[in-house]
Amino acid sequence: MAQDFERTITKDIDASLVDIRATSNSDDAIVGLRLANTTTSTINADVAITDNSGTVQAYLIKNAPIPSGSSLELIDGGAKIVLQSGDKLQAKSDATNSMDVVVSAVDTISE
């Protein structure tokens, strides 16, 4: 079975949780997740799995410091995070328009 690799880029994230991977309609595997600080100061970042109502189910990371001009790779070394149907991946920063996020995923993994 062929795999459907996808990439999502979200720019200028600030202090409210925003979708970085929209609501899953199947079982998806997140295979890459990079947070980049685009400001001249250190920021603190959160990434969470939420349900359709926006309720946090689990944090992947909370209040993680990212120095100016740096990035944080949350999923590496072959690790994967599975999103089940209805899950969303969301992120926020503690500063306005301060973070870009790149998510790499495999859509609709076999059941």
C-alpha positions in Angstrom: 0.0 0.0 0.0 1.4 3.4 -0.9 1.8 6.0 1.8 0.4 9.5 1.6 3.1 11.9 3.0 1.9 15.4 3.7 3.5 18.6 5.1 1.7 21.4 6.9 3.4 24.8 7.6 1.9 27.3 10.1 3.5 30.8 10.4 3.5 33.6 12.9 2.0 31.6 15.8 1.3 33.6 19.0 -0.3 33.1 22.4 -3.4 31.2 21.5 -3.5 27.5 20.6 -3.9 27.2 16.8 -4.2 24.2 14.6 -0.9 23.0 13.1 -2.5 19.8 11.9 -6.2 20.0 11.3 -8.8 17.5 12.6 -7.8 14.0 11.6 -10.4 12.1 9.7 -8.5 8.9 9.9 -5.5 7.5 11.8 -2.5 9.7 10.9 1.1 9.4 12.0 3.1 12.6 12.7 6.7 11.7 11.7 8.3 15.2 12.0 7.5 18.3 14.0 9.8 21.4 14.1 9.2 24.6 16.0 11.2 27.7 14.9 11.6 30.9 16.8 11.4 33.8 14.4 12.1 36.6 16.9 15.1 38.2 18.5 14.2 36.9 22.0 13.7 33.5 23.6 10.1 32.2 23.4 8.3 29.4 25.3 6.2 27.0 23.2 3.5 24.5 23.8 2.3 21.7 21.5 -0.8 19.6 22.4 -3.2 17.0 21.0 -6.7 18.3 21.4 -10.2 17.0 20.5 -12.7 18.7 18.2 -13.9 21.1 21.1 -10.3 22.3 21.7 -9.9 20.4 25.0 -6.3 19.4 25.6 -6.0 15.6 25.6 -2.2 15.6 26.2 0.8 18.0 25.8 3.7 16.9 23.7 5.7 19.7 25.3 4.8 22.6 27.5 6.7 25.9 28.1 9.7 24.7 26.1 12.2 27.5 25.7 13.4 28.2 22.2 16.3 30.7 21.9 16.3 33.4 19.3 17.0 32.1 15.8 16.8 28.5 16.9 14.4 25.6 16.4 13.2 22.6 18.3 12.7 19.2 16.7 10.0 17.4 18.8 9.9 14.2 16.8 13.1 12.6 15.5 15.0 9.4 15.4 12.1 7.5 13.9 9.6 8.4 16.6 6.0 8.8 15.6 2.9 10.3 17.2 -0.5 8.8 16.1 -3.5 11.1 15.8 -6.8 9.2 15.8 -9.9 10.4 14.0 -11.1 13.7 15.6 -7.7 14.7 17.1 -6.0 18.0 16.3 -2.4 19.0 16.8 -2.2 22.5 18.1 0.6 24.9 19.2 1.2 28.3 20.8 4.0 30.6 21.8 4.2 33.1 24.6 5.0 36.0 22.2 3.1 37.6 19.3 3.8 36.3 15.8 7.0 34.5 17.0 6.9 30.9 15.9 6.7 28.9 12.6 5.9 25.2 12.7 6.4 22.5 10.1 4.6 19.2 10.5 5.3 16.1 8.4 2.7 13.4 8.5 1.6 10.1 6.9 -2.1 10.4 6.2 -4.5 7.4 6.6 -2.2 4.8 8.0 -3.5 1.2 7.8 -5.8 -0.1 10.5 
